[in-house]
Amino acid sequence: MNIKYIIGCIIWFAGIFLCDVYVQEDVWRGKSVNFKHGKLQVSQNRRYLVHEDGTPFVYIGDTAWELFHRLNEEEVEEYLENRRAKGFTVIQAVILAEYGGLTVPDMNGNLPLINNNPDTPNESYFKWVDKVIRMAGKKGLYIGLLPTWGDKVNNKQWGIGPVIFNPDNAFRYGKWLGERYRNFKNIIWINGGDRLGGGENFPVWDALGKGLRTSDKNHLITFHPQGECSSSQWFHTSEWLDFNMAQTGHSQMDYSIFEKIIVRDYQLVPVKPCIDGEPRYENHPICWKPEEYGWFDDVDVRQAMYWSLLSGAFGHTYGCHDIWQMLTPEREPISFARGGSWKKSMNLPGAFDLIHARRLMERFDWDSRTPDQSMIVSGNTSPKHKIVALRGEGFAWIYFPNGEKGQINFNKAGDVQRMKLSWLNPRTGEWSDAAPVGTSGIQTIIPPSSGRGNDWLLIAETR
């Protein structure tokens, strides 16, 4: 046998082994969230979410839109356990799913509605939804629960539909859902479903939101818009909307979209928490043109997350193109999906990186956090390489998306004479010492490595 072939096999198996060892280095132990802290509510300063006892809540979501529709009980368990172990806290899923959600039965053989009528829900289907929510609850996971996907409200742009909602039955459906689920501990309502909230859609989505709020005062409600939009564009002052959700989407490749949406939402008055509920998906064709732009990968996942978090978002949602549709070899891939199997894609590298952001967010004070791009005093004009900064009481975070150097004003983060700098590797979660701050408080920072995939987070702490 060829010796080069043997050596190659040894190296390949060693790489697989080391990868398995690595992914076990930072596993979430126990339930993802402790529900004993009480139900979720908006913080006093209106910037983030807390439990009733004041404990901050870190929203680390995953888009599993077809969870109820395309998985059986064993598969749901496998998926939820994988996400619990990776530190996710919210699973976003749709009751009336996008792809044949009204016409193709779930894996138990049930359709959600009788005669496609929102006033006649199928109890067998909703018992399955109940069960999945309880399965998630046992693992300390919230379900970001969408009553319907947008094609049931408007499918003129795209979607299978059929359209079944009007303002009257949308209100009744929302009220019925609120009554059914108001005593579940692990629900966050997500009105909408990849659609605009304005125009002829507004009365329907608004009625659905009001219906939910009428019968459910226990759970928070937001709205999931279509790409490059935010709930704030239509519902910012609506009484039923507790926090804004944006979708930066799957086309933009630089910081501009975060500046357009997340920064804008953070600056709105009245103040409401904001989050990106659907960013670049891992393994998604960029702009749906893979032959021209390629595919989003773990580098894009991390950039989207830290650009968002350091621009004012209180949490972040991950997404994988193969997982949201629960792709299998037997199913027709949607929108150029190439992963082959959602089970395989659960362990793409980007999914392992969110736990490091969660641990960082849990480690530092929440109330004093403020995005502050004035800390970056060097030329920082390229949106492709945008360095972003956030500061708080006695600390600051500076994100270098490609390891490029930058001149930073640390005076804005506290007493530079007592300041310690550390590097956080967003790929591994490892911390290492950085050079001390100069006496002037303004220092040119050169990250440990540079180039695409060499993103770094600099942490400044006043001791």
N, C-alpha and C positions, 0 to 999 in steps of 0.2 A: 504494500500500500504506500502511496506517495506520502513522504514524511511531512511535506508542507501541508498536505490535507489534514494529517493527524494533529499537527501543531495548531492549525486553524480551528479545528474542532475543540481542542483543549481551551484555546483562548475564548472561543464563543461560549462554551459551557461555563467557564470562569466568569465571563461577563454577566451571564444570566444569574449565576449564584450571587455575585456581588450586588447585582441589582436587587435581588430578593432580600439580601441582608440590609441594603440601604433603605428599602421601602418599609422595613420593619423598625427602623431607627426611631421614628417619631409617629407612634400610633396613639390615637386617642383612647384612653382607658376609661371604661365605664360608660354611663349614659352621656350623650353629647351635651345635654342641657339638664340642669336640675330644676324640675318644675316646682319644687318646694319653695322656690323664691317667689312664686306667685305669678299671676297673669301679666302679660306684657302691656306696657303703656308708654306714651311718649315722655321723655325726660323733662325735667322742669325748665331747662333752657331750650327745649324744643329741637335739639340737634340730633338726638339719638334715641334708642329704645332702652327701657329698663324694665325689670320685674317690679312687682308691687313693693318689695322690700328695698328697692333702690339699686339692686345689683344690675350693672350694665349687661345688655344682651348683644352678643356679636352675631350678626346676621351673615352667615356663610352659606349661600344657597347653591342648589344644583337644579337645572332644568330637566325634569323627568316628565315632560308633558303627557306622554302616553302611558304613564305608570298604571293607571286603573284599567286602561283599555287593552293593553297588549301583553301584560305579564300575568302569570299564574301565581299562586301563593308561594310556592317554593322560590320562584324567581324574584318576587317582591322581597322575600327575606334575604336572599343573596345580595340584591341591590342595596337595600337599606343597611345591612351590616357593613358592606364595603364603604358606604358613605359615612356611617357612624365612626368607623375606624380611622377615616381620613379627616375627621374633625368638622364635617359639615354639620350645620344646625338647622337648615331649612330645605325641604324638598318641594319644589314647585311642580304641581301636577294639576291636570284639568279633568273635571267631572265629565263634561260633554266634549270628548276629544276631537282633535282636528281631522284625522284621517279615518273617515267612515265611522266617526263616533256615534252617529245616530242610526246607522244602517248595518254596521258590521258588529256582531256581538263581541263582548269581552271574552276572556279565556274560560269563563264559566258558562258561556252560552247565553248571556243576558244582554238586552239592550237597555239603555238608561230610561227611556220614555216610552209610554204606550201611545202608539199612533203619532209619534214625534210631537207630542203635546206637552209643553212644560207644566201644564196643570195636572197631568197624570203621570207622575214619576213611577218607575218600576221598582217596587220595594226590594226585589231580589238583587237588582243592580246596586241599589244604595246600601244594602246590607254589606255588600262587598266593599264599597267605598268606606263604610264604617270600620270594617275589619282592617283595611290597609292603614287607615289613620291610627287605629289602636296599635297596630304592629309598629308603626313609626314611633308612637308615644312610648312604648316599652323601651325603646333605644334612646329616648331623650331627644327625638327629632320632631321639629314642627313640620306641618304640611302647609305650604303656601298654596291655598286651595282656590283654584279658578272655577267659578260656577259653569262657565262655557268658554269655548274658543270663539274667536271673533267671526268666523264664517257663518255662525248661526244667527248673527246680527246683521252682517253685511258681507256678502261674498262677491260683490261686483268687481273688486280688485283681483282677488284670487281666492281659492278655497273651494271645498266640495259642498259645504252647506248641508241641507237646505236651510234657508233663513226661516226661523220659527218664532223669533221674538218680536214683540212690540212693547211699548211702554207699559201697558196694563199687565200682560202676562209676565213680563220681566220683573215687575214689582212683586207680583204674587210668588214667583219662583224664588226670588231673593228672600222674601219673608219666610217662605217654607224652609229654605235651606238654613236660615238663621235660627229658626225654631228647632230644627233637627240637631244642629251642631253647636248650639250656644254653650253647652255644658262640657264639651270636649276641651281638654286642657291645651292641646297642641295644634291650634289652627291660627293661621294668619290669612285673612281673606284677600284675594287678588281679583278684583273686578277687571273687566276687559279681557283681552286675548289677542294681542298682535293686530290691533286696529286703531284707527283714529278715534278720538273721543268726541269730535265736533260734528257739525252739520247734522244730517239726519240720524247719525248714530247717537248724538248726545242724549235725546230723550230716553232712549232705551238703556244706555249704560247708567245714566243718572237714576232712573227708576230702579234698576237692579241694585245699585249702591244704597238707595234709600230703603229698599225692601230688606236688605241685609241688616242695616242699622236699626230698622224698626223693631226687629225681633231679637237682635243679638247685640247687646251692649258690652259683651265680655271680650270680644276679639277686635284687633286692629284691622283696618281696611285700607287697601291701596288700589292702584289701577295700572295694568300692564298695557302700554301703548305699542304701536308699530315702530319700526326701526327709525332711529334718529329723531325720536320724539320723547316727550315726557308727559306724565299725568298732569303736571302743573299747567300745561297749555289750556286745559279745559276745566279742571276740577280743583285747582289749588285752594279756592275758598269754599269748596263744598264741605258741608258739615260732616259728611260721611267719610271723607278722605283724611286719614290720619297721617300718612307720609307719602311723599312723592316717589314714584318709580319711573325710571327712564329705560329706554333701550338704545344703547349706542350702536348696536347692530353689527352687521357682518361685512361691511364695505370699507369703512374708514380705517386707515393704517397709521394714523398719528394722533397727537394730542388734541388736535383741533376739535374733534367731536366731544371730548370731555370738557373742554373749555366752553363749548357751545351749550352743553346740556347740564352737566354736573355743577360747574361753576355758577351758571345762571340760577339753577335751582337753589343752591346754597345761599345765594344773595337775595332771594325773594323775601318779600314782606307781605303777610305775616310769615314768620319763620316756621318751616316744617322740615323734619328729617328727609334726606334724599338718598337714593341708592340706584345703582345700575342693575336692573333686573334681568337684562339680557345683553351681554357684551359679545365680543368676538368668541365664537365657539372653537374649542380645540378640534382640529381635523375638519374644519369647515373651509370650503373653497372661498377664497377672498373675492368678494363682490360676485360670487357665483361664476367666476371665470378662472378656473384653476389653470387653464392653459396659458393664461396671460399673467396672472398674479401669484399663482401658487396657493398654498394652504396655510391657515393660521395654525400655529403650534404652541408649545409651552412658553416660549419667549413672549409671544403675543398675549397669552393668558396672564402672565405676570405683569407685563407692562400695563394692560388694561386695569388690572386690579389695583396696583399701586398708584397709577395716575388718578384713578377714581378716589381711592381712600385719602390721598394727600390733597385732593381738591375739595373735600368736604363730605363725601359719602360716609354713612355710618356703618356700612358693611358692603358686601359684594356677592354677586351671583356668578358662579362658574357655569359653563355649558360645554357640552361635547356633541358634535353633530350626529354621531352614531347613537348616543344615549337618549337624547330627547325623543327620537323616533323608535327607540328600542329595536334597532336593526338586528336582523338575523340573516343567515345565508338564504333562508327561504323567502324572505320579504324583499320586495322591490325597493332598492335604495331610493331615498328621496333627496332631490337636489344634490346629486353627485356624491352622496355618501360613499366612502371607500373603505371604512374600517372593517366591514364584514360582520362584526358581532359586537353588540353593546357590552357583553361580558368581557371581551378582550379589551375594549376601549375604556372600561372603568379604571384601568390601570395605566392609562397614558400619563406621561410625566407631569403634565400641567396639573392634574388632579391632586398630586402629592404636595403641591406648593402652597395650597391655601391654608394648611394647618399652621405654617410658619407666620402668615399674616394674622391669623386668629390669635396665636400666642403673643405676638407683638401688641395687638390691640388690647388684649386683656392685661398686659403688664403695666400700662401707663394710664394716667388720669384721663378721664373723658371730658369733664366739664370745661377744662381750659383749652381744649384742642381748637386750633384755628389755622386754616390754610394760610400760608404767608410766603408768597413768591418773591417778596421784596428781600428775603434772605439771600437770594441768588443775585449777586451783583455783577457777574460776568455776562458777556453776550450769551443769551439763552433764547435766541429767536427761532431756531429751527423746531417746528412741531414734531419732527421725527425723532429728535434727540432731547426732548424737553425735560430738563431737570425740574423737579417739583419739591416743595418743602411744606412741612406742617410743624407748628410749634405748640407747646403747652407749658404749664407751670413746671419749670425745671427741666425741660427736655425739648428736643426737636428731632424730626426725621427728615432726611433729605434723600430722595430717590434719584439714582443715576441710571437711566434705562439702558444705556449701552456702554457704561463704564467710561464715559467721556469726562474730562476734567472740568472743574467749575470753581469759581471764586465765591466763597460763602461768607456772609456776615453773621458770625455767631453771637454778636452782641445782642441780637434780637431774641436769643434763646436763653439768656441768663448771664450770670457772672462767669466770664471766661476764665477767671483765675481758678475757679473750682470746677471747671468743665472737663469731663472725660468723653473721648470720642471712641466709638466702636463701630466695626463693620458687621452688618448682618448680611449673610449670603442668602438671598431669597430662594435659591435653588435647593439648599440643604438645611437651612435654619441655623447654621453654625455662626457663632459670634467670635470676633477676633479684635484685638486692640488696634486702634488707629493712632497716627501721630497726634500729639497734643496740639491744642489750639495756640496760635501765636498770641503774643501779648496785645496786639492791636485788635484782636477779635475777628479780623478779616484774613482768611487763609485760602490759598489755592489748593483744592483737594484733587488728588489723583487716585481714583479707585484702584484696587489690587490688580484688576485686569480690565481689558477693554475689547470692544467689538460686539457684534450682535450675539446675544445670549450671555453676555457678561454684565448683567445688571446687578447693582449693589445698592444697599440701603445704609446710609451713614446715620448713626444714632448719637446724639449729643445729650449728655446727662450732667446736670449740676449736682455735685456731690455735697 
